[in-house]
Each structure stands twice: as structure tokens, then as C-alpha cells.
């Protein structure tokens, strides 16, 4: 699977990021332009995270952490909030009872849409 980062350049056209990205985007465009009627091309995309949204969310979380007394560790508070938001994987635990394990909100692993869904009130 290939990876490609595109952006809108100064002329308002889409372009690949960096020299490698320009070559990859040119190959992708060629594939798209050469499609024949009825032929298909599958691809995936990921919406990049917004640094502004990320900073805003963590500023809110830091403020919450500083105002509460239940959790002595920021990461435990974050895990608690992930579980409450349903941002979990469920695994069978003892006696078959499901256990909620918080999912990662790592910058690289979670795209902006996923982060929005996690952080929405």
C-alpha cells in the first residue's frame, strides 16, 4: 500500500507533498485519468488531525485535571474519559464479562474525524 500526502499549492491545484509525494501523486493522477468506462480504482484516505483542535482539547483536559481530585495521574483521567465516551474496545474478561479497554487517541493512529467523535460533548 502506498502513502501519499497532498495539499493545495499556491496556484490552487492539488499537489504531492515533497519530491516523493509529487511523483506518487503524478502516478495516482495517471491511474485515475486512464480509467476506462466501468473500471474501478479503490483507495483510502485519512483526514489529518487539526493541531488547533488537538491543543484546544488538551487544554480543556488539563484544566479539568487540575480542578479534580479523583485522579492523581493525567493518563488515568484520560482513560476514564475514553471509557465514558465509548472510545473503547470490548474484550471478554473473567467469567465472560466484557471489559472496556480504552483505545488510543495517538496523533498518527486517529484521524481528525475520529478525534472529533471522541471529543464531542
N, C-alpha and C positions, 0 to 999 in steps of 0.2 A: 504494500500500500504506500502510495506517495503522499507527501505532505507539502502543502502549498499555502503561503500567506500572501493574500492580495490586499491592495489598498487602492484608493483613488488618487491618481497623481495630480500634478499642478494643472494639467490640461483637462482634468475631469474624467479621464479614462481609467479603467481598471488596469493595474499593472502588478507584476510579481515583485515581492519584496526581496531586494538584493539580486546579485547576478544569478545565483542558483534559482531563485524564485522567478526571475524573468524567463529563464529557459523553461522551467516547469510550467509556467502559465502559458507560454507560447505553445508548448506541446498540448496542453489541455484545450486551448482555443482551437488548435488544428483538429483535434479529435471531434470537438463539437461541430465545427464548420463542415467536416467531412461526413457527418452522419447522413445516411440516406433515409428516405421515407420509410417509416416503420422500424428503423433501427433504434436501439436504446443505448443509453450510457448511464451507469449508476455511479453516484459519488456521494460522499458525506461531507458535511461542513460543521464547523464549530464556531459559535459566536464568541469572540474574545471577551474576556472579563473587562469590566469597566473599572479602571483604577479609582475613579471618583466614588463609585458606588461601594467598592471594597473598603476604602478609607472611611466613608460615612458609616457603614455598617459596623466596622470595628471600633470606631469612636463611640457609637451608641453602646456596643457591648462592653467597652472599657468603663464607660460611665455607669452602666448597670453593675458591673463587677465591683466598682468602688463604693457603691451605695448599698450593697447587700452584705450579709454576714454569714450566710449559709455555706458558701464555698470559699475555701482558702486558696484554691488554685483556679486560675482563669480557664484552663483547658477542661476542668471538671464542669464548670458552669456552662461552657460551650457544648460539652457532650449532653448535659441536661437539656439545654435548649434545642439541640438537634433532635433528641428523642421526642420532646414536646411538639416539635414542628413536624414530626413524622419523617424526618430525613434519616431513615434507618434501613438496615437490612434485618430481616427476621430469620433467626436460626432456632432449630429445636434445642432446648436445653434439657435439664433434668426432668425426668418423668414426662417428656414430650411437650412441656410448656414452652411456648415461644419466647425467645429472648431478643429484645431490640438492641442491635449494635449500631451505634452512630456511624453514618457514612462520612467520608472525607469531604471537606469543602476546599481542598487544596486548589491553589490557583490554576495549575496545569490540568487537573483532573475534572474540574467542574466548570462548565461554560457559564456565560452570563445568564442565560435563561434558567439554568439550574440554581444559580446563586439567587436570582430574583425569587424563585419559588421557595427557596429555603428562608429567605429574609423577609418575605411578605408577611404583614401582620395577620 
